[in-house]
Amino acid sequence: MEEEIKEKDTVEIKEDVIIRTSDKYGSKSLQNLDVIYKTNKSNCPILIYIHGGGWFEGDKSNFNDSLSNFFIEKGFVCFSVNYPLSPFPYNLKKGQIRHPEHINNVNKAYTWIKNNATKFGGDTTNIIVMGHSAGSHLATMLLYDLDNSKDIGKQNIKKIILLDSGTYLIGTDFLEENLHVKNMIINALGYESINSKNLFFPVNNTLNCSKDIEFVLIHSSDSYRIHCMDKFIQYLENHNLRYNDYILTNYKHEQVLSDIPHYWDSLGLSH
């Protein structure tokens, strides 16, 4: 007796699709962000990226498809944040965007993300913030109570990733070695005198985060940046904060961001 062969049922398979969309966290110019997520996912860790550019240039698009897709495939929902910028060429006239407006806008973006991330499959109890260059300054400043924002869930930030940071984390110790950075800070502050105790610098502020947070410091082998990060590491150790420090030999400043897909796994980094 021949076995009856039945036609297999047809099953529709819905593939996960990566979506990149933009939204606004405020009504002013540059108060916007990109959301990159994969459909049919939930409870994904959240990665918030803050671009660099000396507080006067740069854009959320710096977190390009190569970078965002890399993190999406690792299970993240990604947000890339814009914020209003200081003028260029440098201009110390009143009425320009000045500190703390940059970080206040990043705080607003963070609040928007906290309130909306679940719609894109994000887990708001598991957040990583990553910044490059001046963006690492703003990423760090998210942890400080600069605008009395203790109610917006900073305790849920599990990790801060600082890509090729500089003296803007620590104050004036090395500014005379890099007048370009000094001028950027003067422009961002809006006045020519830089006091080492100024609240612009993260080391001069009060932490508003979990003591279990981890700092991941990734920077080029430029001696100036190594000196700056050594100073910031002293601050972290004095406050009993966890950190991992990685030096990328022969990497240029821009490559510390753009080459993440090439070196990330070799550093043993994960969620």
N, C-alpha and C positions, 0 to 999 in steps of 0.2 A: 504494500500500500504506500503510495507516494505521500510524503509529508506535505501538508498544505502550507504554502508559503504566503504569509500575510504581508501586505504592504505596510511599511513602517509609517508610523504617525509622523507628520511634519511638525517640527518644533521650531518656533520662531526664536532666534537667539538675538537678544538686544546687546550690542556691544557698548562698552563704556566709551564715551566720547569726551574729549577734553574741550572745555568751553573757556574762552577768554572774553570777558565783558567789562564794561566800565560803569561806574556809578559815582554819585556825589555824596560827600559827607557834610557839605555846606554849600552855601549859595555864592561864595566868592570865587574869583579866579583861582585855579589850581587847587581848589578844595575837592579833589577827586581821587579816585583810586581804580586800579584794575583788580578784578577777581578772576582767578584761574582755578578751575576745578574740574573734576571728572564726574560725569553723570552716574547715577545709581550707586553713589557712595555715601556713607554716613559715619559719624564719629571719627573723622579724620583729624590728625593733629594740624594745627594752623601755623603757617609760616607767614610772617609779616616782613616785607622788605622795604627799607627806607633808602632812597638813592642818595649818592653824594653829589659833589659839585661846588663845594665851598660855600654853601648856603645861598649862592647867587645863580647857579645853573644846575643842569641835570633834569632828569625826568623819570617817571615811573616806567617808561619803556626800556630803560637800562636793564630791567629785569626781563630779558627777552624770552622768546619761545624756547631757545635752547636751555636756558636756566630754569624757567618755570616748568617745562616738561620734565626735566630731570627730577625736580622735587615732587611733581605730581606722581611720577612713576614710583617714587618712594613712599607714596601714600598721603601726601600733604594736600590741603587746600591752601592756595597762595593768594596773598593780597600785596599789591605793589602800590605804594602811597606817594602821591604828589603833595606838595605843600607850597604856600606862597613864598617867593624868593626875594632876597635882598637885591638891590639894583646892581647893574653892571653896564658901563664902567662904574667903579666905586663912587659912591655919592653919600656924603655924611649929612645931607640936608634933612630937616625934619619931615615927617610924613611918609618916610620910606619903611619898608618891612624891616623890623629889627628884632633881635632877641628881646623877650622870649616868644615872639610870635611864631617862629618856626616850630618850636616844640609844642606850643599851645595848639597849633593846627594838627600836629602829629597825634597829640592827645585826643583831639576831636575825632580823628580818623580811627584811633584805637577804640574809642567808645562806639563808633558806628560798626566797626567789625565785631565787637562783643555783642552788639544787639542784632546783627544780621547774619553772622557766620553760619548758624545752623541751617539756614535756607540753602546753603551751598555744600552742606555735608560736613561742616567744621565742628570740632569739639572745643568749646570755649573754655574748658578746664585744662587744656593742653596747648599752650601757645609758645612759639619761638619767634623772637624778633631778631632780624638780621639787618645790619647796615654796612654800607661801604663808604670809607673815607669820612666826609662830614656827616654822612648818614649814620655812621657808627656813633658819632657824638649824640645825635638825636635818639638813636636806639637806646643808648645808655641813659639819656635824660628821661626817658619814659619811666624809669625806675625811681625817679625822685619826685618828691612832693612839691613840685614847683608851683602848681596852681591849685593846691589843696584838693586833689582829685582822688582821694583814698577810696572813693565809692565805685570806681570803674574797673575793679578786678585785676589790679596789677599783680596780686598774689598768684594769678593763674599763668603768669609768664614763667616758664620752666627754664628757659635758656636764652642767653643773649649772645649772638654771634657778631663779632666785631672784625670787619675785613679791612686791613691796612689802615688802622687808626693812626692818629698823630697826637701832637701836643695839646690839641683842643680838649683832650680828656683830663689833662693834669694841671694846666696853668702855664705860667710864663717861663718855666725853667729852661726850655730849649727854643723859645721863640726867636731869640736873636740869631740862632743858627739857620733859621728859615724865614726870611723876611716875606716871602710869598704867602706863607701860612699866617704870619703876623698881620699882614694887610687884609687877608680874608676875614680874620677875627675882628679886626677894627671895623671893617665894613659891616659885618653881621651885628656888632654891638652898637654901631652908630656914633662912636666917639673914639678919639685917638688914644686916650690913656687906657691901658689894660692893667687893672689891679689883679694880682695873683689870687685874691680872695673873692673875686667876682663869681656870682652864682652861675655864670655861663659855663663854668667848668664843673663837670660831674663830681669831682672829688670834694667840692665845697658844699654839697647838698646832702639832705637827709634821705636815706633810703626809704622807699615805699614798695617793698617787694618781699617775697618769701626768702628766708635765710637759706633755703635749699636750692636757690637758683644757681645755675652754672654759667660762667662766662667762658666763651670759646674765642680765643684771640688768634687770628690767622693773619700773618703779615709778611711782607717781603723782607729780604735780608739787608735792606738799606740800613746802615748803622744808625742814622737819625731816628728811624722808626723803632728800631730795637731799643734804643735808649729811652724813648718815650714809653714804650710798652713795659719796660722794666720798672719804670716809675709807677705806672698804673698797677702793675702786679704787686708792688709794695703796698699800695692802697688796699687792694683786694685782700692781701694777707693780713693786714692790720685789722680788717673788718671780718676776718674769718669766713671769707666768701670763696666758694669753690671755683676753680678755673683750670683750663687747659690751654697751653700756649704752643703755637705751631709757627715755625719759620719756613717760608718757601724760598729756597735758594734760586737766584737768577730769575725771579719773577718780577715783572714790572707792576706798577701800581694798578693799572687797569686789569692786568691778567689775574690778580688776586680775586677779582669778581668773575671775569669772563671765563676763566679756566676751571671754575668749580667742578664741572662734570668730569674733568680729567684727574683732579687730585683728591676729591672728597673721600672716596672709598679707601684710598691708600692711607688716609689719616685715621681710619677707623671710626669715622663719624657716623652717627645714626640719629634716630629721633631723640 
